[in-house]
Amino acid sequence: MGRTGTATLALCLSLMWPTVESSAESPADAIPQHVEAAFRGAMEMWAYREFWHLWEVSTGESRFPLTQNDFATLMEKGSTRPAAGRQVEDLRISVTSPQTALVVARIGLEDPQTNTTRPIVRSFLMYYQEGRWRPQLSDFLGLSTYSFPGQPMMGPVLLVAPCCPVRALLPRAHRILVKP
């Protein structure tokens, strides 16, 4: 078999042979998945009141000003908590660098005053440190002390403040001259 025959055989085999594709994603494609997993894990820790564990998985900078016990005490005193089964209702992730990501999430929070669940949209910064994506403690402290806006006692009300009369000039009517 000559060079032409070998090349033809190689071409035929390459067309018939199934191609082997790598199922592994590139590291850049996997970042959003890892960020999402870390964020959802942190939300579950808050929902299950595992404040000590949430403190451990957070960024070093956010742990610095608070001891683990101080953080747990502040979270226990919080006025809100994630709604059971509705912690994360919608999620968008923007990777801003290999070490930072922004998570914008609509989460369900329980309002203890009215015993209702309300969705709110919040952003969270995640940082890649020590081989994992980590949240900031301040994001969770802020949410735990979130104050729901007051609800009206009755249905919607339109309030109109009294006002001074305003003099308005009406447009003049145009006279049409009709010649007989």
N, CA and C atoms as a LAMMPS dump frame, in Angstrom:
ITEM: TIMESTEP
0
ITEM: NUMBER OF ATOMS
540
ITEM: BOX BOUNDS ff ff ff
-5.0000000000000000e+02 5.0000000000000000e+02
-5.0000000000000000e+02 5.0000000000000000e+02
-5.0000000000000000e+02 5.0000000000000000e+02
ITEM: ATOMS id mol type element x y z
1 1 1 N 0.867 -1.167 0
2 1 2 C 0 0 0
3 1 3 C 0.908 1.222 0
4 2 1 N 0.623 2.122 -0.92
5 2 2 C 1.445 3.309 -1.051
6 2 3 C 0.992 4.414 -0.097
7 3 1 N 1.635 5.566 -0.23
8 3 2 C 1.305 6.71 0.64
9 3 3 C -0.129 7.171 0.425
10 4 1 N -0.593 7.126 -0.783
11 4 2 C -1.963 7.555 -1.069
12 4 3 C -2.958 6.6 -0.434
13 5 1 N -2.685 5.312 -0.494
14 5 2 C -3.58 4.308 0.099
15 5 3 C -3.605 4.431 1.614
16 6 1 N -2.454 4.692 2.234
17 6 2 C -2.378 4.843 3.689
18 6 3 C -3.124 6.081 4.139
19 7 1 N -2.984 7.154 3.397
20 7 2 C -3.681 8.391 3.747
21 7 3 C -5.185 8.219 3.609
22 8 1 N -5.608 7.513 2.55
23 8 2 C -7.035 7.276 2.346
24 8 3 C -7.593 6.402 3.459
25 9 1 N -6.856 5.359 3.835
26 9 2 C -7.294 4.483 4.927
27 9 3 C -7.384 5.258 6.241
28 10 1 N -6.42 6.086 6.499
29 10 2 C -6.441 6.881 7.733
30 10 3 C -7.623 7.839 7.741
31 11 1 N -7.914 8.434 6.595
32 11 2 C -9.056 9.352 6.491
33 11 3 C -10.37 8.611 6.714
34 12 1 N -10.509 7.449 6.104
35 12 2 C -11.736 6.653 6.273
36 12 3 C -11.918 6.226 7.721
37 13 1 N -10.867 5.778 8.349
38 13 2 C -10.953 5.348 9.753
39 13 3 C -11.289 6.516 10.672
40 14 1 N -10.716 7.684 10.381
41 14 2 C -10.995 8.828 11.237
42 14 3 C -12.442 9.291 11.102
43 15 1 N -13.024 9.109 9.908
44 15 2 C -14.424 9.482 9.728
45 15 3 C -15.37 8.467 10.364
46 16 1 N -14.975 7.202 10.364
47 16 2 C -15.834 6.155 10.913
48 16 3 C -15.664 6.002 12.421
49 17 1 N -14.476 6.237 12.919
50 17 2 C -14.177 6.026 14.324
51 17 3 C -14.869 7.105 15.154
52 18 1 N -15.546 6.728 16.225
53 18 2 C -16.209 7.76 17.032
54 18 3 C -15.172 8.679 17.675
55 19 1 N -15.474 9.942 17.63
56 19 2 C -14.544 10.897 18.213
57 19 3 C -14.654 10.846 19.724
58 20 1 N -13.553 11.038 20.362
59 20 2 C -13.518 11.053 21.812
60 20 3 C -13.533 12.506 22.245
61 21 1 N -14.618 12.899 22.891
62 21 2 C -14.726 14.271 23.362
63 21 3 C -14.534 14.293 24.863
64 22 1 N -13.883 15.272 25.295
65 22 2 C -13.658 15.416 26.725
66 22 3 C -14.932 15.921 27.384
67 23 1 N -15.385 15.199 28.398
68 23 2 C -16.578 15.638 29.125
69 23 3 C -16.201 16.613 30.242
70 24 1 N -14.919 16.774 30.445
71 24 2 C -14.482 17.709 31.478
72 24 3 C -14.652 19.138 30.975
73 25 1 N -15.115 19.987 31.856
74 25 2 C -15.289 21.388 31.501
75 25 3 C -13.995 22.131 31.773
76 26 1 N -13.871 23.255 31.106
77 26 2 C -12.71 24.08 31.389
78 26 3 C -12.893 24.685 32.781
79 27 1 N -11.811 25.053 33.434
80 27 2 C -11.933 25.629 34.781
81 27 3 C -12.827 26.863 34.816
82 28 1 N -12.811 27.684 33.778
83 28 2 C -13.634 28.893 33.763
84 28 3 C -15.123 28.547 33.702
85 29 1 N -15.472 27.46 32.998
86 29 2 C -16.872 27.045 32.905
87 29 3 C -17.375 26.459 34.219
88 30 1 N -16.493 25.889 35.008
89 30 2 C -16.897 25.247 36.257
90 30 3 C -17.06 26.246 37.395
91 31 1 N -16.505 27.445 37.276
92 31 2 C -16.564 28.42 38.366
93 31 3 C -17.995 28.73 38.79
94 32 1 N -18.916 29.063 37.876
95 32 2 C -20.28 29.365 38.327
96 32 3 C -20.937 28.216 39.092
97 33 1 N -20.666 26.983 38.684
98 33 2 C -21.231 25.834 39.387
99 33 3 C -20.696 25.74 40.815
100 34 1 N -19.401 25.983 40.973
101 34 2 C -18.8 25.929 42.308
102 34 3 C -19.298 27.078 43.183
103 35 1 N -19.447 28.256 42.578
104 35 2 C -19.974 29.409 43.32
105 35 3 C -21.396 29.123 43.782
106 36 1 N -22.214 28.598 42.88
107 36 2 C -23.607 28.292 43.235
108 36 3 C -23.678 27.261 44.357
109 37 1 N -22.871 26.22 44.273
110 37 2 C -22.877 25.189 45.31
111 37 3 C -22.471 25.777 46.665
112 38 1 N -21.458 26.628 46.664
113 38 2 C -21.012 27.245 47.918
114 38 3 C -22.081 28.174 48.479
115 39 1 N -22.73 28.943 47.614
116 39 2 C -23.771 29.86 48.069
117 39 3 C -24.968 29.098 48.633
118 40 1 N -25.427 28.095 47.908
119 40 2 C -26.568 27.302 48.394
120 40 3 C -26.226 26.602 49.707
121 41 1 N -25 26.14 49.826
122 41 2 C -24.571 25.511 51.073
123 41 3 C -24.606 26.485 52.237
124 42 1 N -24.149 27.714 51.994
125 42 2 C -24.176 28.738 53.047
126 42 3 C -25.61 29.076 53.446
127 43 1 N -26.511 29.156 52.458
128 43 2 C -27.919 29.429 52.771
129 43 3 C -28.533 28.296 53.6
130 44 1 N -28.159 27.063 53.293
131 44 2 C -28.664 25.931 54.073
132 44 3 C -28.134 25.972 55.501
133 45 1 N -26.877 26.36 55.656
134 45 2 C -26.324 26.475 57.011
135 45 3 C -27.1 27.495 57.821
136 46 1 N -27.466 28.608 57.178
137 46 2 C -28.261 29.62 57.878
138 46 3 C -29.653 29.064 58.195
139 47 1 N -30.27 28.392 57.218
140 47 2 C -31.617 27.851 57.419
141 47 3 C -31.65 26.828 58.553
142 48 1 N -30.623 26.008 58.648
143 48 2 C -30.566 24.985 59.695
144 48 3 C -29.893 25.488 60.97
145 49 1 N -29.648 26.786 61.014
146 49 2 C -29.088 27.445 62.187
147 49 3 C -27.718 26.884 62.573
148 50 1 N -26.933 26.523 61.587
149 50 2 C -25.562 26.054 61.796
150 50 3 C -24.618 27.244 61.684
151 51 1 N -24.8 28.2 62.572
152 51 2 C -24.054 29.457 62.506
153 51 3 C -22.559 29.24 62.709
154 52 1 N -22.175 28.299 63.532
155 52 2 C -20.749 28.026 63.764
156 52 3 C -20.099 27.555 62.463
157 53 1 N -20.822 26.729 61.703
158 53 2 C -20.28 26.216 60.447
159 53 3 C -20.247 27.312 59.377
160 54 1 N -21.267 28.165 59.363
161 54 2 C -21.294 29.298 58.43
162 54 3 C -20.105 30.219 58.69
163 55 1 N -19.777 30.432 59.949
164 55 2 C -18.619 31.251 60.318
165 55 3 C -17.335 30.618 59.77
166 56 1 N -17.216 29.298 59.887
167 56 2 C -16.009 28.596 59.438
168 56 3 C -15.799 28.655 57.931
169 57 1 N -16.893 28.625 57.149
170 57 2 C -16.745 28.592 55.69
171 57 3 C -16.702 29.988 55.066
172 58 1 N -16.798 31.015 55.875
173 58 2 C -16.79 32.384 55.35
174 58 3 C -15.352 32.859 55.103
175 59 1 N -15.232 34.045 54.528
176 59 2 C -13.902 34.588 54.235
177 59 3 C -13.158 34.926 55.52
178 60 1 N -11.859 34.847 55.462
179 60 2 C -11.033 35.167 56.628
180 60 3 C -11.199 36.604 57.082
181 61 1 N -11.328 37.523 56.103
182 61 2 C -11.488 38.937 56.45
183 61 3 C -12.789 39.189 57.199
184 62 1 N -13.856 38.496 56.827
185 62 2 C -15.133 38.729 57.503
186 62 3 C -15.184 38.051 58.865
187 63 1 N -14.356 37.027 59.086
188 63 2 C -14.301 36.365 60.404
189 63 3 C -13.479 37.167 61.406
190 64 1 N -12.536 37.948 60.884
191 64 2 C -11.58 38.633 61.747
192 64 3 C -12.229 39.456 62.864
193 65 1 N -13.229 40.328 62.58
194 65 2 C -13.761 41.175 63.656
195 65 3 C -14.718 40.455 64.612
196 66 1 N -15.157 39.244 64.277
197 66 2 C -16.139 38.543 65.102
198 66 3 C -15.636 37.169 65.514
199 67 1 N -15.849 36.853 66.775
200 67 2 C -15.568 35.483 67.181
201 67 3 C -16.722 34.614 66.707
202 68 1 N -16.502 33.332 66.715
203 68 2 C -17.541 32.394 66.304
204 68 3 C -18.775 32.529 67.202
205 69 1 N -18.565 32.677 68.515
206 69 2 C -19.684 32.821 69.449
207 69 3 C -20.428 34.138 69.245
208 70 1 N -19.695 35.222 68.99
209 70 2 C -20.348 36.513 68.743
210 70 3 C -21.228 36.444 67.497
211 71 1 N -20.707 35.83 66.452
212 71 2 C -21.476 35.699 65.217
213 71 3 C -22.739 34.873 65.455
214 72 1 N -22.601 33.751 66.138
215 72 2 C -23.767 32.895 66.415
216 72 3 C -24.801 33.634 67.252
217 73 1 N -24.358 34.414 68.235
218 73 2 C -25.284 35.179 69.075
219 73 3 C -26.038 36.215 68.254
220 74 1 N -25.335 36.945 67.392
221 74 2 C -25.989 37.938 66.543
222 74 3 C -26.997 37.299 65.592
223 75 1 N -26.641 36.163 65.041
224 75 2 C -27.555 35.486 64.123
225 75 3 C -28.784 34.942 64.861
226 76 1 N -28.586 34.462 66.076
227 76 2 C -29.723 33.968 66.879
228 76 3 C -30.712 35.09 67.172
229 77 1 N -30.191 36.287 67.389
230 77 2 C -31.044 37.437 67.703
231 77 3 C -31.694 38.026 66.451
232 78 1 N -31.34 37.534 65.3
233 78 2 C -31.844 38.082 64.037
234 78 3 C -33.362 38.061 63.957
235 79 1 N -33.898 39.003 63.206
236 79 2 C -35.345 39.137 63.093
237 79 3 C -35.933 38.358 61.916
238 80 1 N -35.099 37.793 61.06
239 80 2 C -35.589 37.008 59.924
240 80 3 C -34.794 35.728 59.79
241 81 1 N -35.337 34.847 58.987
242 81 2 C -34.643 33.596 58.673
243 81 3 C -35.096 33.138 57.296
244 82 1 N -34.324 32.281 56.655
245 82 2 C -34.738 31.802 55.34
246 82 3 C -36.028 30.993 55.449
247 83 1 N -36.892 31.141 54.47
248 83 2 C -38.144 30.39 54.458
249 83 3 C -37.871 28.933 54.123
250 84 1 N -38.503 28.06 54.841
251 84 2 C -38.322 26.623 54.607
252 84 3 C -38.749 26.269 53.191
253 85 1 N -37.87 25.617 52.464
254 85 2 C -38.167 25.19 51.11
255 85 3 C -38.114 26.287 50.057
256 86 1 N -37.916 27.528 50.458
257 86 2 C -37.884 28.634 49.489
258 86 3 C -36.666 29.52 49.711
259 87 1 N -35.594 28.965 50.226
260 87 2 C -34.432 29.794 50.524
261 87 3 C -33.936 30.523 49.286
262 88 1 N -33.676 29.805 48.213
263 88 2 C -33.166 30.419 46.982
264 88 3 C -34.194 30.175 45.887
265 89 1 N -34.855 31.248 45.452
266 89 2 C -35.889 31.122 44.436
267 89 3 C -35.353 31.402 43.034
268 90 1 N -34.353 32.226 42.926
269 90 2 C -33.763 32.564 41.632
270 90 3 C -32.322 32.966 41.896
271 91 1 N -31.454 32.694 40.936
272 91 2 C -30.035 32.903 41.17
273 91 3 C -29.346 33.27 39.868
274 92 1 N -28.494 34.303 39.933
275 92 2 C -27.654 34.688 38.803
276 92 3 C -26.239 34.885 39.321
277 93 1 N -25.29 34.388 38.574
278 93 2 C -23.891 34.465 38.995
279 93 3 C -23.086 35.188 37.923
280 94 1 N -22.296 36.17 38.353
281 94 2 C -21.363 36.872 37.468
282 94 3 C -19.973 36.684 38.045
283 95 1 N -19.125 36.029 37.296
284 95 2 C -17.745 35.838 37.718
285 95 3 C -16.987 37.095 37.318
286 96 1 N -16.52 37.844 38.291
287 96 2 C -15.853 39.108 38.009
288 96 3 C -14.342 38.957 37.875
289 97 1 N -13.793 37.904 38.446
290 97 2 C -12.376 37.569 38.316
291 97 3 C -12.22 36.119 38.761
292 98 1 N -11.034 35.534 38.607
293 98 2 C -10.861 34.159 39.089
294 98 3 C -11.015 34.024 40.612
295 99 1 N -10.954 35.148 41.34
296 99 2 C -11.076 35.103 42.795
297 99 3 C -12.368 35.715 43.333
298 100 1 N -13.179 36.338 42.49
299 100 2 C -14.404 36.963 42.986
300 100 3 C -15.587 36.673 42.065
301 101 1 N -16.744 36.583 42.691
302 101 2 C -17.982 36.376 41.942
303 101 3 C -19.107 37.111 42.653
304 102 1 N -20.058 37.568 41.873
305 102 2 C -21.227 38.25 42.407
306 102 3 C -22.431 37.343 42.203
307 103 1 N -23.145 37.086 43.273
308 103 2 C -24.365 36.284 43.22
309 103 3 C -25.527 37.23 43.479
310 104 1 N -26.473 37.267 42.57
311 104 2 C -27.705 38.02 42.773
312 104 3 C -28.806 36.974 42.913
313 105 1 N -29.462 36.973 44.058
314 105 2 C -30.438 35.931 44.345
315 105 3 C -31.741 36.511 44.868
316 106 1 N -32.83 35.893 44.447
317 106 2 C -34.121 36.186 45.059
318 106 3 C -34.351 35.062 46.059
319 107 1 N -34.456 35.457 47.309
320 107 2 C -34.597 34.461 48.367
321 107 3 C -35.883 34.716 49.135
322 108 1 N -36.408 33.67 49.695
323 108 2 C -37.597 33.79 50.526
324 108 3 C -37.188 33.952 51.973
325 109 1 N -37.685 35.006 52.611
326 109 2 C -37.421 35.239 54.028
327 109 3 C -38.721 35.139 54.807
328 110 1 N -38.634 34.567 55.982
329 110 2 C -39.796 34.503 56.859
330 110 3 C -39.864 35.772 57.686
331 111 1 N -41.043 36.367 57.7
332 111 2 C -41.314 37.557 58.5
333 111 3 C -41.982 37.09 59.791
334 112 1 N -41.276 37.115 60.903
335 112 2 C -41.848 36.59 62.144
336 112 3 C -43.021 37.412 62.68
337 113 1 N -43.093 38.684 62.327
338 113 2 C -44.191 39.52 62.831
339 113 3 C -45.522 39.139 62.203
340 114 1 N -45.506 38.81 60.923
341 114 2 C -46.749 38.454 60.247
342 114 3 C -46.82 36.967 59.932
343 115 1 N -45.773 36.24 60.242
344 115 2 C -45.686 34.807 59.981
345 115 3 C -45.93 34.51 58.491
346 116 1 N -45.351 35.34 57.655
347 116 2 C -45.462 35.164 56.211
348 116 3 C -44.075 35.083 55.597
349 117 1 N -44.061 34.646 54.375
350 117 2 C -42.818 34.579 53.622
351 117 3 C -42.844 35.64 52.544
352 118 1 N -41.751 36.364 52.431
353 118 2 C -41.645 37.41 51.418
354 118 3 C -40.358 37.216 50.633
355 119 1 N -40.436 37.367 49.326
356 119 2 C -39.208 37.284 48.532
357 119 3 C -38.505 38.637 48.499
358 120 1 N -37.195 38.594 48.565
359 120 2 C -36.388 39.8 48.398
360 120 3 C -35.216 39.459 47.486
361 121 1 N -34.688 40.461 46.836
362 121 2 C -33.536 40.269 45.949
363 121 3 C -32.328 40.898 46.628
364 122 1 N -31.258 40.144 46.723
365 122 2 C -30.035 40.631 47.351
366 122 3 C -28.823 40.161 46.556
367 123 1 N -27.741 40.901 46.692
368 123 2 C -26.481 40.494 46.06
369 123 3 C -25.512 40.04 47.151
370 124 1 N -24.687 39.099 46.798
371 124 2 C -23.701 38.522 47.705
372 124 3 C -22.375 38.452 46.981
373 125 1 N -21.313 38.808 47.668
374 125 2 C -19.973 38.661 47.105
375 125 3 C -19.385 37.348 47.603
376 126 1 N -18.817 36.605 46.681
377 126 2 C -18.159 35.343 47.019
378 126 3 C -16.687 35.478 46.62
379 127 1 N -15.83 34.95 47.459
380 127 2 C -14.384 35.041 47.229
381 127 3 C -13.777 33.646 47.223
382 128 1 N -12.832 33.439 46.305
383 128 2 C -12.123 32.175 46.246
384 128 3 C -10.892 32.27 47.143
385 129 1 N -10.933 31.552 48.256
386 129 2 C -9.828 31.559 49.214
387 129 3 C -9.581 30.144 49.71
388 130 1 N -8.337 29.805 49.844
389 130 2 C -7.929 28.513 50.4
390 130 3 C -8.604 27.341 49.695
391 131 1 N -8.726 27.458 48.35
392 131 2 C -9.246 26.359 47.558
393 131 3 C -10.753 26.205 47.516
394 132 1 N -11.517 27.209 47.976
395 132 2 C -12.974 27.104 47.934
396 132 3 C -13.618 28.483 47.843
397 133 1 N -14.857 28.529 47.399
398 133 2 C -15.608 29.778 47.337
399 133 3 C -16.252 30.032 48.677
400 134 1 N -16.073 31.281 49.17
401 134 2 C -16.517 31.627 50.516
402 134 3 C -17.365 32.896 50.51
403 135 1 N -18.429 32.922 51.339
404 135 2 C -19.261 34.124 51.451
405 135 3 C -18.711 35.085 52.494
406 136 1 N -19.242 36.275 52.519
407 136 2 C -18.931 37.27 53.55
408 136 3 C -19.96 37.125 54.685
409 137 1 N -19.525 37.192 55.912
410 137 2 C -20.448 37.124 57.049
411 137 3 C -21.386 38.327 57.078
412 138 1 N -20.915 39.474 56.624
413 138 2 C -21.741 40.681 56.663
414 138 3 C -23.011 40.52 55.832
415 139 1 N -22.956 39.753 54.745
416 139 2 C -24.158 39.528 53.939
417 139 3 C -25.232 38.816 54.754
418 140 1 N -24.839 37.847 55.546
419 140 2 C -25.804 37.089 56.341
420 140 3 C -26.251 37.862 57.574
421 141 1 N -25.35 38.622 58.153
422 141 2 C -25.751 39.466 59.285
423 141 3 C -26.768 40.515 58.843
424 142 1 N -26.542 41.102 57.677
425 142 2 C -27.483 42.088 57.154
426 142 3 C -28.85 41.485 56.886
427 143 1 N -28.879 40.288 56.317
428 143 2 C -30.163 39.641 56.052
429 143 3 C -30.876 39.231 57.333
430 144 1 N -30.119 38.798 58.322
431 144 2 C -30.768 38.341 59.563
432 144 3 C -31.413 39.491 60.322
433 145 1 N -30.96 40.705 60.073
434 145 2 C -31.548 41.87 60.743
435 145 3 C -32.422 42.679 59.787
436 146 1 N -32.784 42.092 58.662
437 146 2 C -33.614 42.778 57.675
438 146 3 C -34.95 43.146 58.319
439 147 1 N -35.378 44.35 58.085
440 147 2 C -36.645 44.829 58.633
441 147 3 C -37.655 44.931 57.496
442 148 1 N -38.695 44.142 57.588
443 148 2 C -39.727 44.17 56.556
444 148 3 C -40.496 45.473 56.635
445 149 1 N -40.809 46.058 55.488
446 149 2 C -41.616 47.28 55.506
447 149 3 C -43.006 46.976 56.072
448 150 1 N -43.581 47.973 56.732
449 150 2 C -44.899 47.78 57.326
450 150 3 C -45.956 47.521 56.273
451 151 1 N -46.942 46.758 56.651
452 151 2 C -48.051 46.472 55.757
453 151 3 C -49.222 47.36 56.137
454 152 1 N -50.023 47.787 55.174
455 152 2 C -51.191 48.592 55.512
456 152 3 C -52.21 47.748 56.279
457 153 1 N -52.935 48.415 57.184
458 153 2 C -53.939 47.719 57.981
459 153 3 C -55.144 47.357 57.117
460 154 1 N -55.463 48.194 56.162
461 154 2 C -56.567 47.921 55.249
462 154 3 C -55.979 47.804 53.861
463 155 1 N -56.838 47.764 52.903
464 155 2 C -56.397 47.685 51.517
465 155 3 C -55.614 48.916 51.119
466 156 1 N -55.264 49.012 49.868
467 156 2 C -54.493 50.175 49.417
468 156 3 C -55.282 51.467 49.609
469 157 1 N -54.585 52.49 50.017
470 157 2 C -55.202 53.784 50.289
471 157 3 C -54.459 54.836 49.497
472 158 1 N -55.206 55.74 48.94
473 158 2 C -54.592 56.851 48.221
474 158 3 C -54.726 58.091 49.091
475 159 1 N -53.613 58.638 49.475
476 159 2 C -53.634 59.836 50.305
477 159 3 C -53.403 61.048 49.426
478 160 1 N -54.272 62.046 49.605
479 160 2 C -54.126 63.277 48.841
480 160 3 C -53.995 64.416 49.832
481 161 1 N -52.946 65.164 49.718
482 161 2 C -52.75 66.307 50.613
483 161 3 C -53.568 67.484 50.086
484 162 1 N -54.179 68.25 51.006
485 162 2 C -54.93 69.415 50.554
486 162 3 C -53.977 70.385 49.865
487 163 1 N -54.513 71.068 48.918
488 163 2 C -53.669 71.956 48.134
489 163 3 C -54.384 73.269 47.885
490 164 1 N -53.613 74.249 47.59
491 164 2 C -54.156 75.567 47.263
492 164 3 C -54.745 75.537 45.859
493 165 1 N -55.834 76.293 45.64
494 165 2 C -56.382 76.329 44.283
495 165 3 C -55.377 76.973 43.337
496 166 1 N -55.297 76.409 42.183
497 166 2 C -54.386 76.912 41.165
498 166 3 C -55.228 77.548 40.068
499 167 1 N -54.888 78.739 39.733
500 167 2 C -55.613 79.436 38.693
501 167 3 C -55.127 78.924 37.343
502 168 1 N -56.049 78.489 36.574
503 168 2 C -55.699 77.957 35.269
504 168 3 C -56.312 78.821 34.194
505 169 1 N -55.592 79.033 33.174
506 169 2 C -56.096 79.785 32.024
507 169 3 C -56.543 78.788 30.975
508 170 1 N -57.8 78.897 30.63
509 170 2 C -58.332 78.004 29.61
510 170 3 C -57.989 78.559 28.241
511 171 1 N -57.797 77.724 27.29
512 171 2 C -57.492 78.22 25.944
513 171 3 C -58.707 78.931 25.354
514 172 1 N -58.452 79.938 24.59
515 172 2 C -59.53 80.686 23.939
516 172 3 C -60.067 79.901 22.756
517 173 1 N -61.347 80.028 22.617
518 173 2 C -61.966 79.402 21.458
519 173 3 C -61.708 80.27 20.247
520 174 1 N -61.421 79.709 19.163
521 174 2 C -61.181 80.446 17.933
522 174 3 C -62.527 80.818 17.308
523 175 1 N -62.628 82.015 16.889
524 175 2 C -63.839 82.452 16.209
525 175 3 C -63.692 82.148 14.732
526 176 1 N -64.695 81.589 14.25
527 176 2 C -64.711 81.318 12.811
528 176 3 C -65.64 82.319 12.155
529 177 1 N -65.075 83.036 11.303
530 177 2 C -65.877 84.022 10.578
531 177 3 C -66.456 83.373 9.333
532 178 1 N -67.704 83.437 9.291
533 178 2 C -68.388 82.891 8.122
534 178 3 C -69.025 84.042 7.36
535 179 1 N -68.695 84.175 6.171
536 179 2 C -69.269 85.235 5.362
537 179 3 C -70.555 84.713 4.731
538 180 1 N -71.619 85.552 4.879
539 180 2 C -72.877 85.109 4.266
540 180 3 C -72.882 85.258 2.775
